[in-house]
Amino acid sequence: SLESMHSIAVFTISNYVLEEEKLAIDDRLVLMLRGRLGDSVYIHHHYIGQKLIVFFNFNEDTSALPSIEDAIHKLSEQTGVIIYCGLSFGINSCPDIFHAHKNAERAMLIASQSPESKLLIYQKMVLEMILSQIPIDSVHEYLIDIFKTKDSSTINSMTRFLNTYFEENGSINIISKKMFIHKNTVQYKIQKVIKQTGYDPRKIED
């Protein structure tokens, strides 16, 4: 019922698979979501082409997101395909469903172009929406300009470290535990970024 619908998710997979295999993956995903979220969370789903549409009863302040991310990660590992999801909140009436679906689909498309995020929430992806409008060649040129190298392994290594650095608000202790490295190694990596780019991640202006 409409009273049970407050958010919508659009799932898709990166690889082209036969319709029968796609439906089997979708069914497993729905079962995993039900298993993780339980009967207290309303799940209603539809299959539309290569996409799976799922309605949930939770709003923005939810603890269900880690469960959805875990289901995506586990099923991607098990099936060998990459699953992407866009999620949108704010369904309060019938007209909201159309807009929420479009927003969730847009978030899913941007997630499918991102090397980091497999789940994106429309209401929290202002930066991603801006970046998605920039031609990919311009993004690559910008990265090369910032990191002063065309070596993708160097850029990827540093951006992975910086993602963790900012996720943990620069806490050396938490970063070292999360990355399974010594605190001195964290400090070394910070200095390496400074030397490579000329920017200090500890400074707000940089």
ABEGO torsion letter per residue (X at the ends): XAAABABBBBBBBABBBBAAAAAAAAAAAAAAAAAAAEAABBBBBBBBEABBBBBBABBABBAAAAAAAAAAAAAAAAAGBBBBBBBBBGBABAAAAAAAAAAAAAAAAAAAABAABABBBAAAAAAAAAAAABBAAAAAAAAAAAAGBABAAAAAAAAAAAAAAAAAGGBAAAAAAAAGBBAAAAAAAAAAAAAAAGBBAABAAX
